[in-house]
């Protein structure tokens, strides 16, 4: 992966030099404007190249990698259009329309990328297909019915507002998707993985660029070129972040199951077990009779296979045994304190899905029946 990034940066810089040599920069530009043009185009050129790499050439053909490429492509097109327009207001209207249309898809691309990465989705569902199709339909229909060339007032007064509203709306939804990462960020007991750091960086970078564009749209005092410069800055920060990470391949490679045999360190296991017990006690997750491994793993902000490994390697228990221990302890408390509850009701309150499951599990853990346990209390 490191060599791939070096080659991408090298090729992009060569393309940039070539572009400058064919007089993309006007000779009449001041030195300050030439510097601004250079800095702002860095991100756009490299973003397009890297997006093509993730969409077409990356070896790990995961859905999240492809969606990350789409996110980079939509951002880079929007940034590229903004840079060129800032220095050339005579730009053909069709390029303005393409840039704004790409902008309409940035927020959704961010949302789908983070969702696929966090939830480990590797296949687009029917709901996602419908969602994406509706967004593309809006862009295509508006573009054909109201081309920017003929309806600039409509675009500038109405549709641009809709574009930024959609962008901000999806940024909020994306924040909800990675909310557990934010919670972990402010918790001293939680360990933030490399993948989480990457997703957080991508999200924050998008927020900064979106705010820069929105500010320039709302207020004429905000420089329009600031968004492309911030994008370039955020882009290279993320690249440098990857370069200095030894295990960066885990961000883009197949997870999860392939790395399940990697032993959890004692320090990490201790922190995870403390948080696991805290979550189970405070939220009483065990009272849900349909509780699943992934439900608990989500509360811990880890993957399901990681939680299973933690329980098996560090506690020597299966997930069902671990949860049933909590249910049995809860049942004992209810048997000790409630004379008015039937045994069946106590089983349901403790989290068992049926009377038979309660009785068989109780006897397995205590070597006696619930009725026998209650009788011995007298």
DOVEX-444804 format. One record per residue (C-alpha): residue in three letters; x negated, y, z. Coordinates in steps of 0.25 Angstrom, whole numbers. Example, Ala and Ser with C-alpha at 12.3 -4.5 7.8 and 13.67 -1.06 7.14 Angstrom:
% residues 2
ala, -49, -18, 31 $
ser, -55, -4, 29 $
***
This chain:
% residues 378
unk, 0, 0, 0 $
unk, -11, 10, 3 $
unk, -17, 8, -11 $
unk, -4, 10, -17 $
unk, -2, 24, -9 $
unk, -16, 28, -13 $
unk, -13, 25, -28 $
unk, 1, 32, -27 $
unk, -6, 45, -21 $
unk, -17, 44, -31 $
unk, -8, 43, -43 $
unk, 2, 54, -38 $
unk, -10, 64, -36 $
unk, -15, 61, -51 $
unk, -1, 64, -56 $
unk, -1, 77, -48 $
unk, -14, 81, -54 $
unk, -9, 77, -68 $
unk, 3, 85, -65 $
unk, -5, 97, -61 $
unk, -14, 96, -73 $
unk, -2, 98, -83 $
unk, 1, 111, -77 $
unk, 13, 107, -68 $
unk, 8, 119, -60 $
unk, 9, 131, -67 $
unk, -3, 140, -68 $
unk, 4, 152, -63 $
unk, 7, 145, -50 $
unk, 0, 151, -38 $
unk, -10, 143, -30 $
unk, 0, 142, -19 $
unk, 11, 137, -28 $
unk, 2, 127, -35 $
unk, -2, 121, -21 $
unk, 13, 120, -17 $
unk, 16, 113, -30 $
unk, 4, 104, -28 $
unk, 9, 100, -14 $
unk, 24, 99, -17 $
unk, 21, 90, -29 $
unk, 12, 80, -21 $
unk, 24, 74, -14 $
unk, 33, 73, -26 $
unk, 23, 67, -36 $
unk, 19, 57, -25 $
unk, 33, 54, -21 $
unk, 37, 50, -35 $
unk, 25, 41, -36 $
unk, 27, 34, -23 $
unk, 42, 33, -25 $
unk, 40, 25, -38 $
unk, 30, 16, -31 $
unk, 41, 13, -20 $
unk, 52, 11, -30 $
unk, 44, 3, -41 $
unk, 30, -2, -37 $
unk, 30, -5, -22 $
unk, 28, -20, -19 $
unk, 38, -20, -8 $
unk, 51, -19, -15 $
unk, 59, -15, -3 $
unk, 72, -7, -4 $
unk, 66, 3, 6 $
unk, 53, 5, -3 $
unk, 62, 8, -15 $
unk, 71, 17, -8 $
unk, 59, 25, -2 $
unk, 54, 26, -16 $
unk, 68, 32, -20 $
unk, 67, 42, -9 $
unk, 53, 46, -13 $
unk, 58, 48, -27 $
unk, 70, 56, -24 $
unk, 62, 65, -15 $
unk, 50, 67, -25 $
unk, 60, 70, -36 $
unk, 66, 81, -27 $
unk, 53, 86, -23 $
unk, 47, 86, -37 $
unk, 59, 94, -42 $
unk, 58, 104, -31 $
unk, 43, 106, -33 $
unk, 44, 109, -48 $
unk, 57, 118, -46 $
unk, 50, 126, -36 $
unk, 39, 129, -46 $
unk, 47, 129, -58 $
unk, 62, 135, -57 $
unk, 64, 132, -72 $
unk, 64, 117, -70 $
unk, 75, 110, -78 $
unk, 88, 108, -71 $
unk, 88, 93, -73 $
unk, 75, 92, -64 $
unk, 82, 100, -53 $
unk, 94, 90, -54 $
unk, 85, 78, -53 $
unk, 78, 84, -41 $
unk, 91, 87, -34 $
unk, 97, 73, -38 $
unk, 85, 66, -32 $
unk, 87, 75, -19 $
unk, 101, 70, -18 $
unk, 95, 56, -17 $
unk, 84, 58, -7 $
unk, 93, 57, 6 $
unk, 99, 44, 2 $
unk, 86, 39, -2 $
unk, 80, 42, 11 $
unk, 92, 35, 18 $
unk, 92, 23, 10 $
unk, 77, 21, 12 $
unk, 77, 23, 27 $
unk, 89, 13, 28 $
unk, 82, 3, 20 $
unk, 69, 4, 27 $
unk, 76, 4, 41 $
unk, 86, -7, 39 $
unk, 77, -15, 30 $
unk, 87, -15, 19 $
unk, 81, -22, 6 $
unk, 93, -22, -3 $
unk, 103, -11, -6 $
unk, 117, -14, -1 $
unk, 129, -11, -9 $
unk, 132, 1, 0 $
unk, 119, 7, -3 $
unk, 121, 4, -18 $
unk, 134, 12, -17 $
unk, 128, 23, -9 $
unk, 116, 25, -18 $
unk, 125, 24, -30 $
unk, 134, 35, -25 $
unk, 122, 44, -23 $
unk, 117, 42, -37 $
unk, 131, 44, -43 $
unk, 132, 57, -36 $
unk, 119, 62, -42 $
unk, 122, 57, -56 $
unk, 136, 62, -56 $
unk, 132, 76, -51 $
unk, 120, 76, -61 $
unk, 128, 73, -73 $
unk, 141, 81, -70 $
unk, 133, 93, -64 $
unk, 119, 94, -70 $
unk, 110, 104, -63 $
unk, 108, 111, -77 $
unk, 122, 115, -78 $
unk, 127, 115, -64 $
unk, 115, 121, -56 $
unk, 125, 129, -47 $
unk, 132, 116, -43 $
unk, 119, 109, -40 $
unk, 113, 121, -32 $
unk, 125, 124, -24 $
unk, 132, 111, -22 $
unk, 125, 99, -25 $
unk, 111, 103, -19 $
unk, 119, 105, -6 $
unk, 125, 91, -7 $
unk, 111, 85, -10 $
unk, 105, 91, 2 $
unk, 117, 87, 11 $
unk, 115, 73, 6 $
unk, 100, 73, 8 $
unk, 102, 78, 23 $
unk, 113, 68, 25 $
unk, 105, 56, 21 $
unk, 93, 61, 29 $
unk, 103, 61, 41 $
unk, 107, 47, 38 $
unk, 93, 43, 36 $
unk, 89, 48, 50 $
unk, 100, 39, 55 $
unk, 94, 27, 48 $
unk, 81, 29, 55 $
unk, 86, 34, 68 $
unk, 80, 23, 76 $
unk, 66, 27, 71 $
unk, 69, 41, 77 $
unk, 73, 35, 90 $
unk, 61, 27, 90 $
unk, 52, 39, 87 $
unk, 57, 46, 100 $
unk, 56, 33, 109 $
unk, 43, 30, 116 $
unk, 47, 15, 117 $
unk, 49, 13, 102 $
unk, 39, 9, 92 $
unk, 40, 16, 78 $
unk, 35, 7, 67 $
unk, 28, 12, 55 $
unk, 40, 10, 46 $
unk, 48, 19, 55 $
unk, 37, 29, 55 $
unk, 38, 29, 40 $
unk, 53, 30, 39 $
unk, 53, 41, 49 $
unk, 42, 49, 40 $
unk, 50, 47, 28 $
unk, 63, 52, 34 $
unk, 56, 64, 41 $
unk, 50, 68, 27 $
unk, 63, 67, 20 $
unk, 69, 76, 31 $
unk, 59, 86, 30 $
unk, 60, 87, 15 $
unk, 75, 87, 15 $
unk, 75, 99, 25 $
unk, 65, 107, 17 $
unk, 74, 105, 4 $
unk, 86, 109, 12 $
unk, 80, 121, 18 $
unk, 75, 126, 5 $
unk, 89, 124, -1 $
unk, 96, 131, 11 $
unk, 86, 142, 13 $
unk, 79, 149, 1 $
unk, 68, 153, 11 $
unk, 64, 138, 12 $
unk, 53, 135, 2 $
unk, 58, 125, -9 $
unk, 44, 119, -10 $
unk, 43, 116, 4 $
unk, 51, 103, 2 $
unk, 41, 97, -8 $
unk, 29, 101, 0 $
unk, 36, 94, 13 $
unk, 39, 82, 4 $
unk, 24, 81, 0 $
unk, 20, 83, 14 $
unk, 29, 72, 19 $
unk, 26, 63, 8 $
unk, 11, 63, 11 $
unk, 13, 62, 26 $
unk, 20, 49, 23 $
unk, 9, 44, 14 $
unk, -2, 47, 24 $
unk, 7, 40, 34 $
unk, 7, 27, 26 $
unk, -8, 28, 23 $
unk, -12, 28, 37 $
unk, -3, 17, 41 $
unk, -10, 3, 41 $
unk, 4, -5, 41 $
unk, 11, 5, 31 $
unk, 15, -7, 22 $
unk, 25, -11, 32 $
unk, 33, 1, 28 $
unk, 36, -3, 14 $
unk, 34, -18, 15 $
unk, 44, -29, 18 $
unk, 47, -29, 33 $
unk, 50, -36, 42 $
unk, 51, -50, 40 $
unk, 37, -51, 34 $
unk, 31, -44, 46 $
unk, 39, -52, 57 $
unk, 27, -60, 61 $
unk, 20, -48, 66 $
unk, 19, -49, 81 $
unk, 24, -37, 89 $
unk, 14, -31, 98 $
unk, 16, -32, 113 $
unk, 18, -17, 114 $
unk, 28, -16, 103 $
unk, 35, -28, 108 $
unk, 36, -22, 122 $
unk, 42, -9, 117 $
unk, 52, -16, 108 $
unk, 56, -26, 119 $
unk, 58, -14, 129 $
unk, 67, -7, 119 $
unk, 74, -19, 115 $
unk, 78, -22, 130 $
unk, 82, -7, 132 $
unk, 91, -7, 119 $
unk, 97, -20, 123 $
unk, 100, -15, 137 $
unk, 104, -1, 134 $
unk, 113, -3, 122 $
unk, 117, -17, 126 $
unk, 116, -22, 112 $
unk, 118, -37, 117 $
unk, 132, -34, 119 $
unk, 134, -34, 104 $
unk, 138, -48, 101 $
unk, 134, -46, 86 $
unk, 120, -40, 90 $
unk, 110, -43, 79 $
unk, 95, -43, 79 $
unk, 94, -31, 70 $
unk, 104, -23, 78 $
unk, 94, -24, 90 $
unk, 82, -22, 81 $
unk, 88, -9, 75 $
unk, 89, -3, 90 $
unk, 75, -6, 91 $
unk, 71, 0, 78 $
unk, 64, -13, 73 $
unk, 67, -24, 63 $
unk, 75, -36, 67 $
unk, 64, -46, 64 $
unk, 55, -37, 73 $
unk, 65, -38, 85 $
unk, 66, -53, 82 $
unk, 51, -55, 83 $
unk, 51, -47, 96 $
unk, 61, -56, 103 $
unk, 55, -69, 98 $
unk, 40, -65, 100 $
unk, 41, -57, 113 $
unk, 53, -62, 120 $
unk, 54, -76, 114 $
unk, 69, -74, 111 $
unk, 78, -74, 99 $
unk, 87, -62, 97 $
unk, 100, -69, 101 $
unk, 93, -74, 114 $
unk, 88, -60, 117 $
unk, 102, -54, 116 $
unk, 109, -65, 123 $
unk, 100, -63, 135 $
unk, 106, -49, 136 $
unk, 120, -54, 134 $
unk, 118, -65, 145 $
unk, 113, -54, 155 $
unk, 125, -45, 152 $
unk, 134, -57, 154 $
unk, 128, -60, 167 $
unk, 130, -46, 172 $
unk, 144, -46, 167 $
unk, 146, -59, 174 $
unk, 140, -53, 187 $
unk, 149, -41, 187 $
unk, 162, -44, 180 $
unk, 172, -53, 186 $
unk, 183, -48, 177 $
unk, 177, -52, 164 $
unk, 179, -65, 158 $
unk, 167, -73, 154 $
unk, 170, -71, 139 $
unk, 171, -56, 141 $
unk, 158, -56, 148 $
unk, 152, -63, 136 $
unk, 157, -53, 126 $
unk, 153, -41, 134 $
unk, 139, -47, 135 $
unk, 138, -48, 120 $
unk, 142, -62, 116 $
unk, 151, -64, 104 $
unk, 159, -76, 110 $
unk, 162, -83, 122 $
unk, 154, -96, 118 $
unk, 142, -88, 114 $
unk, 142, -81, 128 $
unk, 144, -95, 135 $
unk, 133, -102, 127 $
unk, 123, -91, 128 $
unk, 125, -89, 143 $
unk, 123, -103, 146 $
unk, 111, -104, 137 $
unk, 104, -92, 145 $
unk, 109, -95, 159 $
unk, 112, -110, 159 $
unk, 126, -108, 164 $
unk, 139, -103, 159 $
unk, 145, -89, 161 $
unk, 155, -95, 170 $
unk, 145, -103, 178 $
unk, 136, -90, 179 $
unk, 148, -82, 185 $
unk, 151, -93, 194 $
unk, 137, -93, 200 $
unk, 138, -79, 203 $
unk, 149, -81, 213 $
***
